Amino acid sequence: MFFFIWDGEVLKILYDIKSEEKHMTELLRRFELEKLKENP
């Protein structure tokens, strides 16, 4: 990713993307665990 203006706003957006990825990973992991419970 390329940014021409590096300020607090861009940093905030990058941080939001990172936490969003973490959140999605958490959801996926939980989903996988549920599937494993259903099909041992």
SVG drawing of the C-alpha trace seen along z (x, -y; Angstrom):
<svg xmlns="http://www.w3.org/2000/svg" viewBox="-23 -14 27 52">
<polyline fill="none" stroke="black" stroke-width="0.4" points="0.0,0.0 1.2,-3.5 0.2,-6.6 1.2,-10.2 0.1,-11.8 1.3,-10.1 -0.7,-11.5 -2.8,-10.3 -5.8,-9.6 -3.8,-7.1 -2.3,-5.5 -5.8,-5.1 -7.1,-3.5 -4.1,-1.1 -4.8,-0.2 -8.5,0.3 -7.6,2.7 -5.3,4.6 -7.8,5.1 -10.5,6.0 -8.2,8.7 -7.6,10.0 -11.4,10.0 -12.1,12.0 -9.4,14.5 -11.0,15.0 -14.4,15.5 -13.0,18.0 -11.2,19.9 -14.5,20.1 -16.4,21.3 -13.8,24.0 -14.1,25.2 -17.9,25.4 -17.6,27.4 -15.2,29.8 -17.7,30.3 -20.5,31.1 -18.4,33.5 -16.0,35.4"/>
</svg>
